[in-house]
């Protein structure tokens, strides 16, 4: 693949992935509106986040793929809610720092998906508590870590499904997305 086509491919894949996250997130947001438990929408969103992140990492395999994806996602979500954009940006930075040392692409994608989903639950609730008074004031920070851990557990489902789908369609060895 030449360099220009590679850049176009990267931009298109990130854009489509962010669009899929927004579309899936909207459906999850509507469903979670009926459940008044703090952090439930992040737990429900975790498999989607992890699976999309896993596919992007396995397809692009770049050192800064996560930062590009997270930056675009945060920028788009900032248009909807500033605090959501801040939480996504913090999540992206924490995830990048957490998986930076991993050399194997598949392990990096797996742990990146898990950490991204886990940090999403943790950071979104922490940003909400810090900047938006009244929503989660009574909820202790220990619950936030529980939500983050639950997000990681649910994210394992998403990465497992994404791995099987990529393997089934020849994604890891073949030229499926090109």
C-alpha positions in Angstrom: 0.0 0.0 0.0 1.5 3.4 -0.9 1.8 6.1 1.6 -1.0 8.3 0.4 -3.5 5.4 0.2 -2.3 4.3 3.7 -3.1 7.7 5.2 -6.5 7.8 3.4 -7.2 4.3 4.7 -6.3 5.3 8.3 -8.4 8.5 8.2 -11.4 6.6 6.7 -11.2 3.7 9.3 -10.9 6.1 12.2 -13.9 8.2 10.9 -16.1 5.1 10.3 -15.1 3.7 13.8 -16.1 7.0 15.5 -19.3 7.1 13.6 -20.1 3.5 14.7 -19.3 4.4 18.3 -21.6 7.4 18.2 -24.4 5.4 16.6 -24.1 2.5 19.0 -23.6 4.9 21.9 -26.9 6.7 21.0 -28.8 3.4 21.2 -27.1 2.4 24.4 -27.8 5.9 25.9 -31.5 5.5 25.1 -31.7 2.0 26.6 -29.7 3.0 29.8 -32.0 6.0 30.4 -34.4 3.5 32.0 -31.8 2.3 34.5 -31.0 4.9 37.1 -27.7 3.3 38.3 -24.6 5.4 38.1 -22.2 4.3 35.4 -24.6 1.7 33.8 -24.3 3.3 30.3 -20.5 3.0 30.4 -20.7 -0.7 31.4 -23.2 -1.3 28.6 -20.9 0.6 26.2 -17.8 -1.3 27.2 -18.1 -4.2 24.7 -18.7 -1.9 21.8 -15.8 0.4 22.7 -13.4 -2.6 23.2 -14.4 -4.4 20.0 -14.1 -1.3 17.8 -10.8 -0.3 19.4 -9.5 -3.9 18.9 -10.3 -3.8 15.2 -8.7 -0.4 14.7 -5.5 -1.5 16.5 -5.3 -4.7 14.6 -5.9 -3.0 11.2 -3.7 0.0 11.6 -1.0 -1.2 14.0 0.5 2.2 14.4 2.2 3.5 17.5 -0.1 6.5 17.7 -3.3 4.9 16.4 -5.0 5.2 19.8 -4.1 8.9 20.2 -5.5 9.7 16.7 -8.7 7.7 17.3 -9.2 9.1 20.8 -8.5 12.7 19.6 -11.0 12.5 16.8 -13.6 10.8 19.1 -13.0 13.5 21.8 -13.3 16.3 19.3 -16.6 15.0 17.9 -18.1 14.3 21.3 -17.0 17.8 22.6 -19.5 19.1 20.1 -22.2 17.2 22.0 -20.9 17.7 25.6 -17.7 19.4 26.6 -17.2 17.2 29.7 -17.7 14.1 27.6 -14.9 15.2 25.3 -12.6 15.9 28.3 -13.3 12.5 29.8 -12.6 10.8 26.4 -9.3 12.7 26.1 -8.2 11.7 29.6 -9.2 8.1 28.9 -7.2 8.1 25.7 -4.1 9.4 27.5 -4.4 7.0 30.3 -4.9 4.1 27.9 -1.9 5.1 25.8 0.3 5.3 28.8 -0.9 1.9 30.0 -0.2 0.0 26.8 2.8 1.9 25.5 5.2 -0.7 26.8 3.5 -3.7 25.1 5.3 -4.7 21.9 3.0 -7.5 20.5 0.3 -6.0 18.4 -2.4 -8.5 19.4 -1.7 -8.1 23.1 -1.6 -4.3 22.7 -5.0 -4.3 21.0 -6.5 -6.6 23.6 -5.2 -4.7 26.6 -5.9 -1.4 24.9 -9.5 -2.3 24.4 -9.8 -3.4 28.0 -8.1 -0.4 29.4 -10.0 2.0 27.1 -13.3 0.7 28.3 -12.3 0.6 31.9 -10.9 4.0 31.9 -14.0 5.3 30.1 -16.2 4.3 33.1 -13.7 5.6 35.6 -12.9 8.9 33.9 -16.4 9.8 32.8 -17.8 9.4 36.3 -14.8 11.3 37.8 -15.2 14.2 35.4 -18.9 14.2 36.1 -18.3 14.4 39.8 -15.6 17.1 39.5 -17.4 19.4 37.1 -21.1 18.8 37.2 -22.5 19.3 40.8 -25.5 17.2 42.0 -25.4 14.2 39.6 -23.1 11.8 41.4 -22.2 13.8 44.5 -23.3 11.0 46.9 -21.5 8.3 45.1 -18.1 7.5 46.6 -15.0 7.2 44.4 -14.7 3.5 45.3 -17.9 2.9 43.2 -16.1 4.5 40.3 -13.3 2.0 40.4 -15.9 -0.8 40.6 -17.6 0.6 37.5 -14.2 0.7 35.8 -13.5 -2.9 36.7 -16.9 -4.0 35.5 -16.3 -2.1 32.3 -13.1 -4.1 31.8 -14.9 -7.4 32.4 -17.6 -6.5 29.9 -14.9 -5.3 27.5 -13.4 -8.7 27.5 -16.6 -9.9 25.8 -16.1 -7.2 23.1 -12.5 -8.0 22.4 -13.2 -11.7 22.3 -16.0 -11.2 19.7 -13.8 -8.8 17.7 -10.9 -11.3 17.7 -13.2 -14.1 16.5 -14.8 -12.1 13.8 -11.4 -10.9 12.5 -10.1 -14.5 12.6 -13.2 -15.8 10.9 -13.0 -13.3 8.0 -9.3 -13.6 7.7 -8.7 -10.2 9.3 -5.4 -11.0 11.0 -3.7 -12.6 8.0 -5.8 -11.6 5.0 -6.4 -8.3 3.3 -10.0 -7.9 4.3 -10.4 -4.2 4.8 -8.3 -3.0 1.9 
